Amino acid sequence: MSHDEGHIMSTSEKLVRMANQIAAFFHSKPREEGIAGVAEHINKFWEPRMRRQLFEMLDNGGEVFNELVVAASARIKRPAAPEAAGLV
């Protein structure tokens, strides 16, 4: 079993882990290409709810994110708030 045997990951922890894994993949690319790659991947494959949570975390400091995720955030599509999207 893993070293986190007794720990169940929260949704936020999973999101951070996934975002940081994407960034780790793109770190081998030139910086601009890496930023674009992270943003493109998240825009293509993450549903609005996931991107909304990403921005909530980034807006509250985002210290847990790889710096490439933070840099790419300017190119990631920010979804409408749940109220504006009629989800509440």
Backbone torsions as a table, in degrees:
resi	resn	phi	psi	omega
1	MET	NA	162.1	-176.6
2	SER	-75.1	170.0	178.4
3	HIS	-71.8	-12.9	177.7
4	ASP	-97.8	28.1	-170.9
5	GLU	-45.8	-45.5	-177.1
6	GLY	-91.4	2.3	-174.1
7	HIS	-105.9	125.5	173.7
8	ILE	-99.5	124.8	-177.2
9	MET	-70.4	136.1	174.5
10	SER	-77.3	166.7	176.7
11	THR	-58.6	-41.0	179.7
12	SER	-62.9	-43.6	179.3
13	GLU	-63.4	-39.8	178.7
14	LYS	-64.4	-41.5	-179.3
15	LEU	-63.4	-44.4	178.2
16	VAL	-61.3	-45.8	-179.6
17	ARG	-59.8	-46.2	-179.7
18	MET	-63.8	-45.9	-179.8
19	ALA	-60.9	-43.4	-179.3
20	ASN	-69.2	-31.5	175.1
21	GLN	-66.8	-40.6	176.8
22	ILE	-60.9	-46.7	179.8
23	ALA	-62.0	-40.6	179.6
24	ALA	-60.4	-40.0	177.6
25	PHE	-61.0	-43.3	-174.9
26	PHE	-83.7	-6.0	179.6
27	HIS	-64.4	-22.6	-179.7
28	SER	-78.1	-10.0	-179.8
29	LYS	-89.2	163.0	171.0
30	PRO	-57.0	149.3	-172.2
31	ARG	-50.1	-52.1	-178.6
32	GLU	-60.0	-41.3	178.7
33	GLU	-66.4	-37.2	177.9
34	GLY	-65.9	-45.0	177.9
35	ILE	-60.4	-47.5	179.9
36	ALA	-62.7	-40.0	-179.3
37	GLY	-65.0	-42.8	178.4
38	VAL	-62.9	-48.7	-179.1
39	ALA	-61.6	-44.9	-179.1
40	GLU	-62.0	-44.4	-179.3
41	HIS	-61.7	-48.1	-178.8
42	ILE	-64.9	-42.3	178.4
43	ASN	-62.3	-37.6	-177.4
44	LYS	-76.8	-41.2	-166.9
45	PHE	-111.1	-11.4	-179.9
46	TRP	-99.4	131.5	178.2
47	GLU	-72.3	160.5	-177.9
48	PRO	-52.4	-38.6	179.6
49	ARG	-59.8	-40.6	179.6
50	MET	-68.1	-43.0	179.2
51	ARG	-66.6	-36.1	177.4
52	ARG	-61.1	-44.8	179.3
53	GLN	-66.1	-38.4	176.1
54	LEU	-56.7	-48.3	-178.8
55	PHE	-68.3	-34.1	175.8
56	GLU	-59.7	-43.8	-179.6
57	MET	-68.9	-41.9	178.7
58	LEU	-64.5	-40.4	179.9
59	ASP	-66.1	-22.0	178.8
60	ASN	-98.3	22.4	175.6
61	GLY	122.3	-51.2	176.1
62	GLY	64.9	21.8	-177.5
63	GLU	-61.4	-22.0	-176.1
64	VAL	-80.3	-9.9	-176.7
65	PHE	-91.2	144.9	171.5
66	ASN	-56.2	142.8	-176.8
67	GLU	-60.6	-24.7	177.8
68	LEU	-69.7	-33.7	175.3
69	VAL	-65.7	-44.3	179.8
70	VAL	-62.1	-45.2	179.3
71	ALA	-64.1	-37.3	-178.8
72	ALA	-73.9	-18.4	-174.7
73	SER	-58.7	-27.9	178.2
74	ALA	-66.7	-19.3	-178.7
75	ARG	-107.1	-0.1	179.3
76	ILE	-89.6	135.2	-179.1
77	LYS	-68.7	120.5	179.3
78	ARG	-85.8	117.9	-179.7
79	PRO	-71.0	157.8	176.0
80	ALA	-64.5	153.6	175.8
81	ALA	-62.0	150.8	-178.2
82	PRO	-52.8	-37.5	179.7
83	GLU	-63.9	-43.8	-178.4
84	ALA	-68.6	-28.9	-179.2
85	ALA	-87.6	0.1	-180.0
86	GLY	73.4	26.5	-176.7
87	LEU	-96.6	-0.5	-178.0
88	VAL	-110.4	NA	NA
